[in-house]
Amino acid sequence: MFDAVDSAFDGVPGSVNSSLLWDQLFIALYVPALILLCAYGGLRSRRRPTRRLGWFMVYVTVFAGVMDLVEDHLLWRAFYRPPPSSTLLHVL
């Protein structure tokens, strides 16, 4: 009865693995592009507050990219490692 639940964690579906790899490629492309745009905007601005905002956005972009990679890592771990509660199903 619980074989279907246990077999769901035996392997990662190909679509999940593929989508995480594509997401990492997307992160590798969008973070440098946004950094260049924000840095260019910060350098070329005439007003000091706008320059500060441009450089602040560079730091926010780097932080967002790192958080996106952390999210991918945690999703990968969630699909490759079954939750601890699944061991209770073996006892039942």
N, CA, C and O atoms as CSV, one atom per row, in Angstrom:
chain,resi,resn,atom,element,x,y,z
A,1,MET,N,N,0.809,-1.183,0.000
A,1,MET,CA,C,0.000,0.000,0.000
A,1,MET,C,C,0.865,1.265,0.000
A,1,MET,O,O,0.513,2.251,-0.648
A,2,PHE,N,N,1.971,1.246,0.708
A,2,PHE,CA,C,2.839,2.421,0.794
A,2,PHE,C,C,3.972,2.378,-0.219
A,2,PHE,O,O,4.852,3.239,-0.196
A,3,ASP,N,N,3.963,1.396,-1.102
A,3,ASP,CA,C,5.049,1.294,-2.076
A,3,ASP,C,C,5.076,2.491,-3.025
A,3,ASP,O,O,6.149,2.933,-3.435
A,4,ALA,N,N,3.907,3.014,-3.373
A,4,ALA,CA,C,3.871,4.159,-4.286
A,4,ALA,C,C,4.494,5.391,-3.637
A,4,ALA,O,O,5.165,6.171,-4.313
A,5,VAL,N,N,4.285,5.572,-2.353
A,5,VAL,CA,C,4.863,6.718,-1.653
A,5,VAL,C,C,6.369,6.558,-1.541
A,5,VAL,O,O,7.110,7.515,-1.765
A,6,ASP,N,N,6.831,5.361,-1.197
A,6,ASP,CA,C,8.270,5.133,-1.065
A,6,ASP,C,C,8.981,5.232,-2.408
A,6,ASP,O,O,10.088,5.766,-2.485
A,7,SER,N,N,8.354,4.722,-3.469
A,7,SER,CA,C,9.023,4.758,-4.760
A,7,SER,C,C,9.091,6.173,-5.332
A,7,SER,O,O,9.879,6.432,-6.241
A,8,ALA,N,N,8.276,7.089,-4.811
A,8,ALA,CA,C,8.337,8.462,-5.289
A,8,ALA,C,C,9.659,9.123,-4.935
A,8,ALA,O,O,10.068,10.079,-5.595
A,9,PHE,N,N,10.331,8.631,-3.908
A,9,PHE,CA,C,11.602,9.221,-3.491
A,9,PHE,C,C,12.808,8.432,-3.962
A,9,PHE,O,O,13.937,8.774,-3.610
A,10,ASP,N,N,12.600,7.380,-4.752
A,10,ASP,CA,C,13.730,6.585,-5.217
A,10,ASP,C,C,14.608,7.356,-6.190
A,10,ASP,O,O,15.833,7.243,-6.141
A,11,GLY,N,N,14.009,8.127,-7.060
A,11,GLY,CA,C,14.778,8.909,-8.026
A,11,GLY,C,C,14.107,10.234,-8.270
A,11,GLY,O,O,12.929,10.431,-7.973
A,12,VAL,N,N,14.877,11.124,-8.812
A,12,VAL,CA,C,14.339,12.445,-9.104
A,12,VAL,C,C,13.754,12.419,-10.504
A,12,VAL,O,O,14.403,11.929,-11.429
A,13,PRO,N,N,12.543,12.934,-10.686
A,13,PRO,CA,C,11.999,13.011,-12.038
A,13,PRO,C,C,12.898,13.864,-12.925
A,13,PRO,O,O,13.495,14.843,-12.477
A,14,GLY,N,N,12.981,13.476,-14.175
A,14,GLY,CA,C,13.856,14.189,-15.097
A,14,GLY,C,C,13.485,15.647,-15.273
A,14,GLY,O,O,14.358,16.495,-15.457
A,15,SER,N,N,12.196,15.943,-15.218
A,15,SER,CA,C,11.789,17.328,-15.421
A,15,SER,C,C,12.244,18.229,-14.274
A,15,SER,O,O,12.579,19.393,-14.492
A,16,VAL,N,N,12.256,17.692,-13.054
A,16,VAL,CA,C,12.713,18.493,-11.906
A,16,VAL,C,C,14.209,18.762,-12.022
A,16,VAL,O,O,14.660,19.894,-11.849
A,17,ASN,N,N,14.960,17.729,-12.313
A,17,ASN,CA,C,16.408,17.890,-12.452
A,17,ASN,C,C,16.742,18.850,-13.587
A,17,ASN,O,O,17.615,19.707,-13.449
A,18,SER,N,N,16.045,18.701,-14.704
A,18,SER,CA,C,16.280,19.565,-15.857
A,18,SER,C,C,15.920,21.020,-15.547
A,18,SER,O,O,16.648,21.938,-15.926
A,19,SER,N,N,14.801,21.226,-14.859
A,19,SER,CA,C,14.387,22.606,-14.572
A,19,SER,C,C,15.340,23.286,-13.601
A,19,SER,O,O,15.576,24.489,-13.714
A,20,LEU,N,N,15.893,22.541,-12.646
A,20,LEU,CA,C,16.865,23.147,-11.728
A,20,LEU,C,C,18.150,23.523,-12.458
A,20,LEU,O,O,18.762,24.547,-12.153
A,21,LEU,N,N,18.558,22.705,-13.412
A,21,LEU,CA,C,19.759,23.042,-14.189
A,21,LEU,C,C,19.509,24.277,-15.056
A,21,LEU,O,O,20.378,25.144,-15.155
A,22,TRP,N,N,18.334,24.368,-15.684
A,22,TRP,CA,C,18.007,25.543,-16.482
A,22,TRP,C,C,17.923,26.789,-15.611
A,22,TRP,O,O,18.322,27.875,-16.030
A,23,ASP,N,N,17.405,26.628,-14.400
A,23,ASP,CA,C,17.298,27.778,-13.504
A,23,ASP,C,C,18.683,28.287,-13.113
A,23,ASP,O,O,18.891,29.496,-13.012
A,24,GLN,N,N,19.624,27.382,-12.895
A,24,GLN,CA,C,20.981,27.809,-12.559
A,24,GLN,C,C,21.632,28.538,-13.730
A,24,GLN,O,O,22.373,29.502,-13.533
A,25,LEU,N,N,21.357,28.078,-14.942
A,25,LEU,CA,C,21.876,28.782,-16.118
A,25,LEU,C,C,21.255,30.172,-16.221
A,25,LEU,O,O,21.944,31.143,-16.533
A,26,PHE,N,N,19.961,30.264,-15.960
A,26,PHE,CA,C,19.277,31.559,-15.997
A,26,PHE,C,C,19.857,32.509,-14.948
A,26,PHE,O,O,20.031,33.696,-15.220
A,27,ILE,N,N,20.156,31.995,-13.752
A,27,ILE,CA,C,20.753,32.817,-12.695
A,27,ILE,C,C,22.121,33.327,-13.147
A,27,ILE,O,O,22.461,34.493,-12.946
A,28,ALA,N,N,22.896,32.435,-13.760
A,28,ALA,CA,C,24.234,32.820,-14.216
A,28,ALA,C,C,24.171,33.892,-15.303
A,28,ALA,O,O,25.143,34.619,-15.508
A,29,LEU,N,N,23.055,33.997,-15.989
A,29,LEU,CA,C,22.923,35.010,-17.035
A,29,LEU,C,C,22.287,36.303,-16.530
A,29,LEU,O,O,22.706,37.393,-16.919
A,30,TYR,N,N,21.277,36.187,-15.666
A,30,TYR,CA,C,20.575,37.419,-15.286
A,30,TYR,C,C,21.321,38.227,-14.227
A,30,TYR,O,O,21.197,39.451,-14.203
A,31,VAL,N,N,22.080,37.587,-13.364
A,31,VAL,CA,C,22.786,38.347,-12.322
A,31,VAL,C,C,23.849,39.270,-12.924
A,31,VAL,O,O,23.858,40.456,-12.592
A,32,PRO,N,N,24.739,38.791,-13.787
A,32,PRO,CA,C,25.715,39.727,-14.373
A,32,PRO,C,C,25.067,40.814,-15.236
A,32,PRO,O,O,25.530,41.955,-15.257
A,33,ALA,N,N,23.984,40.451,-15.952
A,33,ALA,CA,C,23.319,41.454,-16.787
A,33,ALA,C,C,22.724,42.571,-15.923
A,33,ALA,O,O,22.864,43.751,-16.245
A,34,LEU,N,N,22.065,42.197,-14.835
A,34,LEU,CA,C,21.499,43.225,-13.956
A,34,LEU,C,C,22.579,44.026,-13.237
A,34,LEU,O,O,22.417,45.225,-13.010
A,35,ILE,N,N,23.675,43.372,-12.879
A,35,ILE,CA,C,24.780,44.092,-12.245
A,35,ILE,C,C,25.337,45.149,-13.200
A,35,ILE,O,O,25.589,46.285,-12.799
A,36,LEU,N,N,25.527,44.768,-14.462
A,36,LEU,CA,C,26.032,45.737,-15.436
A,36,LEU,C,C,25.060,46.895,-15.635
A,36,LEU,O,O,25.480,48.050,-15.704
A,37,LEU,N,N,23.765,46.597,-15.727
A,37,LEU,CA,C,22.789,47.666,-15.917
A,37,LEU,C,C,22.732,48.602,-14.712
A,37,LEU,O,O,22.685,49.821,-14.875
A,38,CYS,N,N,22.736,48.042,-13.514
A,38,CYS,CA,C,22.669,48.881,-12.309
A,38,CYS,C,C,23.945,49.685,-12.117
A,38,CYS,O,O,23.890,50.855,-11.737
A,39,ALA,N,N,25.090,49.071,-12.375
A,39,ALA,CA,C,26.357,49.789,-12.234
A,39,ALA,C,C,26.462,50.902,-13.276
A,39,ALA,O,O,26.931,52.000,-12.975
A,40,TYR,N,N,26.027,50.615,-14.493
A,40,TYR,CA,C,26.047,51.653,-15.538
A,40,TYR,C,C,25.126,52.806,-15.159
A,40,TYR,O,O,25.483,53.975,-15.308
A,41,GLY,N,N,23.945,52.467,-14.670
A,41,GLY,CA,C,23.023,53.516,-14.242
A,41,GLY,C,C,23.574,54.316,-13.077
A,41,GLY,O,O,23.379,55.529,-12.998
A,42,GLY,N,N,24.267,53.631,-12.167
A,42,GLY,CA,C,24.860,54.336,-11.045
A,42,GLY,C,C,26.010,55.233,-11.441
A,42,GLY,O,O,26.194,56.305,-10.865
A,43,LEU,N,N,26.780,54.806,-12.412
A,43,LEU,CA,C,27.923,55.609,-12.860
A,43,LEU,C,C,27.501,56.797,-13.720
A,43,LEU,O,O,28.103,57.867,-13.639
A,44,ARG,N,N,26.478,56.616,-14.536
A,44,ARG,CA,C,26.099,57.639,-15.498
A,44,ARG,C,C,25.077,58.635,-14.963
A,44,ARG,O,O,24.715,59.585,-15.657
A,45,SER,N,N,24.619,58.430,-13.761
A,45,SER,CA,C,23.606,59.333,-13.222
A,45,SER,C,C,24.234,60.663,-12.805
A,45,SER,O,O,25.387,60.714,-12.378
A,46,ARG,N,N,23.460,61.727,-12.936
A,46,ARG,CA,C,23.957,63.051,-12.559
A,46,ARG,C,C,23.709,63.353,-11.094
A,46,ARG,O,O,24.448,64.122,-10.480
A,47,ARG,N,N,22.681,62.756,-10.539
A,47,ARG,CA,C,22.320,63.073,-9.154
A,47,ARG,C,C,22.909,62.038,-8.195
A,47,ARG,O,O,22.941,60.844,-8.493
A,48,ARG,N,N,23.362,62.505,-7.070
A,48,ARG,CA,C,23.997,61.643,-6.088
A,48,ARG,C,C,23.055,60.568,-5.520
A,48,ARG,O,O,23.471,59.415,-5.406
A,49,PRO,N,N,21.800,60.898,-5.159
A,49,PRO,CA,C,20.905,59.849,-4.652
A,49,PRO,C,C,20.649,58.743,-5.669
A,49,PRO,O,O,20.504,57.579,-5.294
A,50,THR,N,N,20.591,59.092,-6.946
A,50,THR,CA,C,20.373,58.080,-7.983
A,50,THR,C,C,21.606,57.201,-8.141
A,50,THR,O,O,21.489,56.000,-8.387
A,51,ARG,N,N,22.783,57.792,-8.001
A,51,ARG,CA,C,24.013,56.986,-8.055
A,51,ARG,C,C,24.045,55.993,-6.901
A,51,ARG,O,O,24.402,54.828,-7.081
A,52,ARG,N,N,23.667,56.463,-5.714
A,52,ARG,CA,C,23.627,55.566,-4.554
A,52,ARG,C,C,22.623,54.439,-4.766
A,52,ARG,O,O,22.884,53.288,-4.417
A,53,LEU,N,N,21.483,54.779,-5.338
A,53,LEU,CA,C,20.464,53.767,-5.594
A,53,LEU,C,C,20.979,52.728,-6.591
A,53,LEU,O,O,20.718,51.535,-6.437
A,54,GLY,N,N,21.705,53.178,-7.604
A,54,GLY,CA,C,22.266,52.237,-8.578
A,54,GLY,C,C,23.217,51.256,-7.929
A,54,GLY,O,O,23.155,50.058,-8.203
A,55,TRP,N,N,24.093,51.746,-7.075
A,55,TRP,CA,C,25.036,50.845,-6.413
A,55,TRP,C,C,24.348,49.969,-5.372
A,55,TRP,O,O,24.742,48.821,-5.168
A,56,PHE,N,N,23.329,50.500,-4.720
A,56,PHE,CA,C,22.548,49.679,-3.799
A,56,PHE,C,C,21.875,48.535,-4.558
A,56,PHE,O,O,21.802,47.413,-4.058
A,57,MET,N,N,21.389,48.819,-5.753
A,57,MET,CA,C,20.745,47.781,-6.554
A,57,MET,C,C,21.743,46.718,-7.019
A,57,MET,O,O,21.362,45.566,-7.229
A,58,VAL,N,N,22.999,47.088,-7.178
A,58,VAL,CA,C,24.023,46.080,-7.488
A,58,VAL,C,C,24.121,45.079,-6.343
A,58,VAL,O,O,24.151,43.870,-6.574
A,59,TYR,N,N,24.171,45.578,-5.108
A,59,TYR,CA,C,24.256,44.679,-3.955
A,59,TYR,C,C,22.993,43.842,-3.807
A,59,TYR,O,O,23.068,42.666,-3.451
A,60,VAL,N,N,21.844,44.432,-4.075
A,60,VAL,CA,C,20.587,43.684,-3.985
A,60,VAL,C,C,20.543,42.586,-5.045
A,60,VAL,O,O,20.040,41.494,-4.781
A,61,THR,N,N,21.058,42.860,-6.227
A,61,THR,CA,C,21.087,41.858,-7.296
A,61,THR,C,C,21.980,40.685,-6.922
A,61,THR,O,O,21.613,39.532,-7.146
A,62,VAL,N,N,23.144,40.968,-6.357
A,62,VAL,CA,C,24.034,39.890,-5.922
A,62,VAL,C,C,23.361,39.063,-4.834
A,62,VAL,O,O,23.427,37.834,-4.860
A,63,PHE,N,N,22.717,39.721,-3.886
A,63,PHE,CA,C,22.015,39.012,-2.816
A,63,PHE,C,C,20.892,38.143,-3.389
A,63,PHE,O,O,20.713,37.003,-2.960
A,64,ALA,N,N,20.139,38.672,-4.350
A,64,ALA,CA,C,19.054,37.900,-4.957
A,64,ALA,C,C,19.589,36.682,-5.697
A,64,ALA,O,O,18.984,35.611,-5.645
A,65,GLY,N,N,20.713,36.833,-6.383
A,65,GLY,CA,C,21.310,35.695,-7.078
A,65,GLY,C,C,21.769,34.616,-6.121
A,65,GLY,O,O,21.574,33.428,-6.377
A,66,VAL,N,N,22.381,35.024,-5.015
A,66,VAL,CA,C,22.830,34.048,-4.012
A,66,VAL,C,C,21.628,33.340,-3.396
A,66,VAL,O,O,21.654,32.123,-3.208
A,67,MET,N,N,20.579,34.090,-3.081
A,67,MET,CA,C,19.380,33.472,-2.499
A,67,MET,C,C,18.703,32.521,-3.490
A,67,MET,O,O,18.141,31.503,-3.087
A,68,ASP,N,N,18.754,32.845,-4.767
A,68,ASP,CA,C,18.190,31.965,-5.786
A,68,ASP,C,C,18.985,30.664,-5.881
A,68,ASP,O,O,18.401,29.595,-6.055
A,69,LEU,N,N,20.303,30.745,-5.768
A,69,LEU,CA,C,21.120,29.532,-5.769
A,69,LEU,C,C,20.871,28.686,-4.520
A,69,LEU,O,O,20.846,27.458,-4.590
A,70,VAL,N,N,20.687,29.349,-3.380
A,70,VAL,CA,C,20.364,28.623,-2.144
A,70,VAL,C,C,19.016,27.922,-2.299
A,70,VAL,O,O,18.858,26.777,-1.874
A,71,GLU,N,N,18.059,28.595,-2.898
A,71,GLU,CA,C,16.749,27.986,-3.130
A,71,GLU,C,C,16.873,26.748,-4.014
A,71,GLU,O,O,16.267,25.717,-3.722
A,72,ASP,N,N,17.653,26.840,-5.093
A,72,ASP,CA,C,17.847,25.684,-5.971
A,72,ASP,C,C,18.496,24.529,-5.226
A,72,ASP,O,O,18.112,23.373,-5.403
A,73,HIS,N,N,19.475,24.843,-4.395
A,73,HIS,CA,C,20.145,23.791,-3.625
A,73,HIS,C,C,19.164,23.105,-2.675
A,73,HIS,O,O,19.162,21.879,-2.563
A,74,LEU,N,N,18.342,23.881,-2.000
A,74,LEU,CA,C,17.379,23.288,-1.072
A,74,LEU,C,C,16.313,22.487,-1.808
A,74,LEU,O,O,15.873,21.450,-1.311
A,75,LEU,N,N,15.892,22.944,-2.977
A,75,LEU,CA,C,14.948,22.157,-3.772
A,75,LEU,C,C,15.577,20.860,-4.229
A,75,LEU,O,O,14.931,19.812,-4.212
A,76,TRP,N,N,16.845,20.923,-4.642
A,76,TRP,CA,C,17.544,19.715,-5.075
A,76,TRP,C,C,17.630,18.713,-3.923
A,76,TRP,O,O,17.401,17.519,-4.114
A,77,ARG,N,N,17.962,19.205,-2.726
A,77,ARG,CA,C,18.036,18.319,-1.559
A,77,ARG,C,C,16.671,17.740,-1.202
A,77,ARG,O,O,16.578,16.594,-0.764
A,78,ALA,N,N,15.618,18.525,-1.386
A,78,ALA,CA,C,14.273,18.043,-1.056
A,78,ALA,C,C,13.864,16.901,-1.970
A,78,ALA,O,O,13.169,15.984,-1.534
A,79,PHE,N,N,14.283,16.939,-3.229
A,79,PHE,CA,C,13.906,15.870,-4.147
A,79,PHE,C,C,14.835,14.672,-4.064
A,79,PHE,O,O,14.409,13.553,-4.350
A,80,TYR,N,N,16.076,14.868,-3.687
A,80,TYR,CA,C,17.004,13.752,-3.618
A,80,TYR,C,C,17.003,13.062,-2.268
A,80,TYR,O,O,17.393,11.898,-2.175
A,81,ARG,N,N,16.585,13.734,-1.242
A,81,ARG,CA,C,16.597,13.132,0.093
A,81,ARG,C,C,15.158,13.045,0.596
A,81,ARG,O,O,14.490,14.070,0.736
A,82,PRO,N,N,14.670,11.824,0.870
A,82,PRO,CA,C,13.303,11.704,1.370
A,82,PRO,C,C,13.178,12.309,2.760
A,82,PRO,O,O,14.143,12.322,3.525
A,83,PRO,N,N,12.000,12.807,3.087
A,83,PRO,CA,C,11.807,13.370,4.421
A,83,PRO,C,C,11.908,12.296,5.492
A,83,PRO,O,O,11.630,11.131,5.210
A,84,PRO,N,N,12.294,12.650,6.703
A,84,PRO,CA,C,12.441,11.647,7.773
A,84,PRO,C,C,11.153,10.925,8.084
A,84,PRO,O,O,11.202,9.799,8.578
A,85,SER,N,N,10.003,11.514,7.821
A,85,SER,CA,C,8.747,10.859,8.138
A,85,SER,C,C,8.487,9.637,7.259
A,85,SER,O,O,7.658,8.797,7.609
A,86,SER,N,N,9.179,9.526,6.126
A,86,SER,CA,C,8.941,8.376,5.254
A,86,SER,C,C,9.465,7.092,5.880
A,86,SER,O,O,9.028,6.005,5.503
A,87,THR,N,N,10.399,7.195,6.837
A,87,THR,CA,C,10.882,5.965,7.491
A,87,THR,C,C,9.795,5.378,8.391
A,87,THR,O,O,9.814,4.183,8.687
A,88,LEU,N,N,8.863,6.198,8.820
A,88,LEU,CA,C,7.753,5.702,9.636
A,88,LEU,C,C,6.869,4.763,8.803
A,88,LEU,O,O,6.271,3.837,9.351
A,89,LEU,N,N,6.783,4.989,7.497
A,89,LEU,CA,C,5.960,4.138,6.643
A,89,LEU,C,C,6.518,2.716,6.577
A,89,LEU,O,O,5.755,1.766,6.403
A,90,HIS,N,N,7.824,2.556,6.712
A,90,HIS,CA,C,8.409,1.212,6.700
A,90,HIS,C,C,7.999,0.445,7.949
A,90,HIS,O,O,7.838,-0.775,7.901
A,91,VAL,N,N,7.833,1.127,9.034
A,91,VAL,CA,C,7.427,0.461,10.287
A,91,VAL,C,C,5.986,-0.001,10.199
A,91,VAL,O,O,5.643,-1.077,10.689
A,92,LEU,N,N,5.138,0.813,9.574
A,92,LEU,CA,C,3.729,0.449,9.447
A,92,LEU,C,C,3.582,-0.699,8.506
A,92,LEU,O,O,2.467,-1.159,8.262
